[in-house]
């Protein structure tokens, strides 16, 4: 996404378990490497009744991922 002259890499996912989520993180890292960015964002939509919502920031492969679960 381009906004006010800046480029942000955002991955949108439906929550389908940890393995699927890890593949989404890998995909986001691949995008970050392609666009030469160090920070990306992942928005996960979780429709389970016992979901853990919130925002967390972590590093994977030298890249920072900010993930929000809603």
Buried (B, 14 or more C-beta within 10 A) or exposed (E): EEEEEEEEBEBEBEBEEEEEBEEBBEBBBEBBEEEEBEEBBBBBEBEEEEEEEEEEEEEBEEBBBBBEBE
